[in-house]
Amino acid sequence: MPHILIVDDEANVRKVLGTLLQQGGYQTTPAGDAAQALDLVRAQDPDLVLTDLQMPGMDGMELLSTLRADFPEIPVVMLTAHGSIEAAVEAMKLGAFDFMTKPFDREQVLEVIGKALGQAARSRLEWQDGCGQDDCGLVGGSGAMESVRSMIRKVADSPTTVLVTGETGTGKELVADALHRLSRRAGKALVKINCGALPENLVESELFGHERGAFTGADRARPGRFELADGGTLFLDEVGELPPPVQVKLLRVLQEQVVDRVGGSSPLKVDVRLVAATHRNLKDEVREGRFREDLLYRLQVVQLHAPALRERPEDIPELTRFFLSRQAERLQRSQPQVSDPVLSALAARDWPGNVRELQNAAERAVLLGDGPELTLEDFIPAEPGAPSPTPGSSRPAGDLKTAARAAAAETERRMISAALQQTGGNVTQAAEQLGLSRRGLQLKMKELGLRN
């Protein structure tokens, strides 16, 4: 059960929020001031801090700064009165996840808390956190991932717009995280929004903000995501889902670095580095008339591709161990063991859901696996009425050693094919990439039925 620390100098507010969140399935602890809150953070390690902005003594902004410096993994959501919206925006720039205004709406509170906890959980599971990788925080030593890391390092500290492409579940958001983390904007806000998850009539307001009275229900002015990301980075996930009128306004922001709030009359200057992502082929979308060609040119100044998991099968064993370790920690289970034959079998699968599917499979294995060592079925349940999966899933099931050899051969075949593709068929370069001699690679290719 997620644990939320509620910080407010008003006892009634603490009580109301505590009841609301407990009804929503959360454990809560109240704190009457920022000093007490810091003591509780150190003692209880909460999953999220929900704090008032204006309090006597150390205020919410100072508390936020301390938490970001000493406990950066804990998301912070701010509460503010109507008159301190600008201060709340500043808090977002300093790293707060989001802010809510008093009087708060029950559904809004639960929605914002849920989003903040979800993002924090993904960060804990998917980021490096000491897994032996470099400062990009991306797991995998394949040539495909090295190319991604190399490109990130080259462009991270520039203001250039980056378009991240790739299938669903390949980690495009992690690429955006790395681009922000390695830039000089790292001390400012990284604001994220999924364009495909917003109702069409709210997209413009969410991105660019609105003035009071701009539309029915706009009872107060609210800054958009561009304003919240001022000085930092804005990540637009699924940018291909933006409706045409919003595409026009986005193009103006990229060209002039100003935003127009809905219902506003004065453009607002912003300094935002934009990272966009899509699983769609935007060139096809342009041909079909669903996406502006001039906007595509603006977005893809630098294009970075997040490879599908089937394009880097050699990373699957490392990713599997990484996810098992993180899920065991999260679920408070002992670290499970997994054999090389099972890892080889996992590496031989296509994983249409990519890294996200593998992560979910690891969670299932940790949660439901029996015994000290995981089996393939712990990761991949058999369909009702179907035989249990075997490492050589496309071959007749034999004993474990035979199946493991078949799975290992399939993995080697795919690794060699990928290396040859990346080097344009150059056997010498492919051999260097794989850590083999040229002669050794030629023999292996002959053994696996690949070309000489």
N, C-alpha and C positions, 0 to 999 in steps of 0.2 A: 504494500500500500504506500503510494508516494506521500512524502512528509513535507508539509508546507509550513514555513515560519511566517506568521502574520505580525507585522510591525506597525503599530499605530498608537498615538498617545491618547486616543479616545477609546475608553473601555467598551462603549456600545458598538463602535465600528468593529473592534476585535471580536466581539461576541457574535454579531450578525454574520461577518465573514466566516468565522469559525463554524457556525451552524450550517451555513450554505455549503462550504467545502466538505464538511463531514458528510452531509447528505449526498454530495457528489462522489463519495468514496475515497476521500483523502484524510490522512492523519494531519492534525494541525497543532501548532504550539504558538501561543500568543506572546508578544513582547511589547512592553509599554514604551520603550525608547530604543534608540540605535545602539547604545552601549550594551544594554541587556541583549539585544539581538546578536551582536558580535560574539558575546559569551556563549549564547545558545548555538550559534553556527559552529563554533569550535567544539562544543560539547556533543552536539547531536547530528551534525553533518546533514542538514535538510536537503531535500531535492530541489526546492525552489524558495525564494524569498519574495513575499508580497509586502511592499512597504509604502507607507505614506510619504509624500514628498516634503511636506512642511510639518516639522516637529520641533519642540524646544530642545536646546542643546545641539547635539549633532543631528543635522537634518538628513532627509532621505538622499540628497545628492552626495553628501559626504559618506554616508553609509554605502551607497552604490560604488563610489570610487574605491573604498576600502575592500569591498567584496570583489570587485573586478581585479584588484591587484593581488589579493591573497587567496581568493577562492573563485578563479575565473570559470570553473566548470559549473557553478551554481547559477542558473538563470534568475534574473531579477525583474519583477514586474512592478511598476510604479502606480500609486494611487494619487490623484491630484484633484484639487478643487477647480472650478471653472476658471478662476482668474490666473491660474498658473500653467496654462497650456504651453507657453513658450519655454518655461522651465522644464516641463515634461519632455518637450522636443529635444532640449539640450541633454536631458538624461538619456534619451535614445541614442544620441550621438556618442555618449560616454559608454554605451554598452548595455543599457537596459533592453530587455527583450521587447517590451511594449508598455503602454500606459493606459489607465482607465480613469475616467472622470467620475467624481461623486456628484449626485447619487449614482451608484453603479447598478447596472442591470444584471440580474442573476445569470441569464444565458451568456451574456458577454463575458462575465467573470469566468465561467466554466470553460468557455471556448478558448479564451486567451491562455488560461492556465494549462489546458490540455495541449495547445500548440507549443507552449514553452517547454513543457515536460517532454513532449514527443521529439522536439528538436534536440534537447539535451541528451535524450537517450540515444538518438542516432549518432550524435557526436561522440558519446562515450564508446559506442560499439564500433564505429567506422573509422574514427581517427586513430592515428598511430599509437599514442599513449605508451611509448616504450616498446613497440613491437619490433624494433631493430631497423626500421626504415629511416629515410632521411627527413629533412625539414618540410617536405611537401606533405607528409602524413598520408601517403598512399601506399597500400600494401601490394607487394608483388615485384619481383626482380626481372620479369620478362623484358624482351626488347621493346614490346609495345608500350609497357608502362614506363620504361626508361625514356622513350620518346616523349611521352606525356609530361614527365617530370622536367625534361630538358626544356620543353616549350614553356612550361609554367615559369621556370627560373628566368627565362629570357624576357618574358613580357610582364611578369608580376608587378614590377615597380614602375610601370608606365601608366599613363592615363588612358591608354588605348582601349577601345571597346573590344570585347572578346565574345565570340559566339562559340558555345560548347555544344557539339552535336553528339549523338549516340542514342542507342536504344534505351528503352525504359529499364531502370535498375542498374545502369552501368556506373553510377557514381558521379554524375555531372555536377551535383551539388557539392561534392567533395572537391572537385576541381575549382569551383568558385570559392570555396573556403580557403584553398591553398593560395589562389591568386590574391585574395585579400590579406591572408596571414603573412605573406612574404612581401607585401607592399609597404610603402611608407604611410599608407592609410590604416594600417593594422590597429592603431590606437583609437580609431574612430569606428562608427557603427557599420556593421555588415547587415543590411536590411534585405530580407528575402520575401518574395511573393510568388505564388503559383498562379499564373494568369488563367490557367484552365480551370481553377477551382472557384473562380469568382463569377457571380451572376453578371451577365453582360451589362445590365444597367448600373452596376456598382464599380466596374473596372476603372472608369475614368476618375471617379471620386477617390478610389483607393490609391491610385497612382499619383494624382496631381492635387488631391485635397479639394475641399469645398468651403464656401463661405456660408454663414448662417442665412437660412432662408433660400438657399440655392435650389432646393427641391423639397418635396413633401417629406417631412421627417428630419430635415436638416435643421435641428433646433439650436445648433451651435457650430461655430467654425471648427474645422478639423484639418490639420496638415496631411498631405499625402506622403507616400513612401519616398518620393524624391526629396522632399524637405527633410524627412527623418534621416535620410542617408547623406545629407549635406556634409561634405568633407570626407566621406567614407565611400562605401561600395554598395550598389544596388544590384541584387541578383533577381532577374526576371526569368523564372522557370516556365517552360512551355510558352515561350514568346509567340509561337506560331498560332496560338489560340486567340490572340488579341483581335477584337473587332476592327474593321477598317477605319472608323472615325478616330479610335484611340491610336491606331498606327500613325495617323497624320500628326497627332499631338506629340507622340513619342519622337517622331522624326524632328520636330521643331526643337524639342528639348536637347536632342543630340547635337543639332546644328548650332543652337544659340545658348545652350546652358541656362535656360529660363523655363519656369513652369507657370501655367495659368490655372489657378484654382477654378473649379466649377463655380460660376456665379461671381467670380472676381473680376476686377477691372485693372489691376496693377500686376504685371509680370514679376515673378520672384526669381532672383538670381540663385542658382545652385551650383555647387562644385561636387559632382558625383561621377565616379567611375562605374560604368555599366558593364555587367557580365550577363549575357543572355544564354538560355539553353533551350534546346528543342529536340524531340525525337523524330520530328517530321523532316522531310526533304523540302527545305524552303524554296529551292529552285522550282520544284514541281508545283508548290503552292503559288508561286509567282505566275507560272504558265497557266494555272487554273484560275487566276484572277482573285485569289484569296489573300495574297500577301503583296505588299508594295515592293517593287523592285528597288526603288531608291532607299527604302528602309533596310532592305537586305544588305545593300552595299555598305550602309552605315554600321550595321551590326557585325558584319564579318570582316572587319579590318584585319583581325586575327581570328582564324578558325582553328579550334582545337577539338580533336575527336576522342571521345572516351570509348575505348575498344570494348566490344562484347566479350563476355567471359570465354566463349568458344574460340575467340581469336588469341587467347593467352592461357591455354590449358595448363601450362607449366606453373602458373601462379595458384592453381586451385588447392594443392596441398597446404601451402603456406596460408592462404586465406581461410581454409577450413580450420586449421589449428588456431589462427587468430580469433575467429568467431567463436570457436568452442571455449577458448579461454575467457573471452569477454562475457559470453552467455553464462558460463559457470559462475563467474563473479556476480553477474546481475541476478541470477536465479538462486544464488547462495547454495550452489551444489559443488561437490568435489570435482576437480579437474578430470574429465574422462580421457581415456586412452583411445587412440585410433590407429589401426595397423596400416602398414604400407599398402597391402592389397586393397583395403577399403579406400584409401586415398587415391590409389590408381584408378579404381572403379569410378570414383567421383570425378576424377579428371577426364575420364573418357565420355562423360555425359555432355549434352549440348547446353543445358541450363538456359532455356529460353527466357527465363526471368532474370538472368544474369546474376550479379553479385547479390542483389536483394533476395533472390530465390535461394541462393546458397546460404545466406545469413539466416533465413527463416528455417532452412533445413537443419542448420546447426543448432538453432534454438530448440527445434523439435527433438533432436537427438539428445541434447542435454536434459531436456525435461522428461522424456519418456524412456530413454535408454536404460536397460537393466544390465547389471554386471559391471565389472571394471573396464571392459573394452567394448566400444561401440561396433555395431554391425552395420552393413549397408542398409538393411531394412529400417534401422533406427533413423537414418537420414531420409530414406525414400520409401514410404509405405506402399505396400502392394495394393493395387486396385481390388475392390471386392470381387472374389471369384477368380482372380488372376494369380499366377504363381509368384512367389517372393522374388524381388529383384536379385539378380546375380551380377557379379562384377563384369562378366562378358554378356551384357544384356542383349546383344544382337546375335549371340551364338548359343548353341545348346549348352545347358548348364552341366558342368563337370565338377570335378573336385575343386577345392579352393585354390590349389596351386595352379591348375590349368586355367581357371578363370582369371586369376590374378595375372598370369603371364599374358593372356589375351588382352586384358585391360591395359597392362603396361605397354604392350606393343602398339596398341591403338594410340595411347598417349604419346609415345615416341614418334609415331607417324605424323601426328598432328603438330607436334613441336617442330619437327624437321621441315614439314610443309610450310609452317608459318615463318621459320627462319629463311627458307629459300624465297618465299614471297617478299619478305622485307628486304632482302639483298638483291632482288631482281634475278634470282636464279644463280647467283655467284656462289659456287660450292665452297671456295676458300673462305669467303667472308662469313658464310653460314656456319662453317665449321668453327671459326673463331668465336662467333656469337654463342655457339652451343658448348664451347669448351672441348672440342674434339679436334683431332688431326684431320687433314683433308682426306687421307686414306681411310681413316676410321669412319668418317661420315659416309664415304662412298660405299664401304662394306655394309654399313648399317642401312643405307638406302636400298642396296641390293637385297639384303635380308628381309626388308619390309615391303618389297615390291614396288619401290619408288624408282624413278628413272635413274640411270647411271650418270 
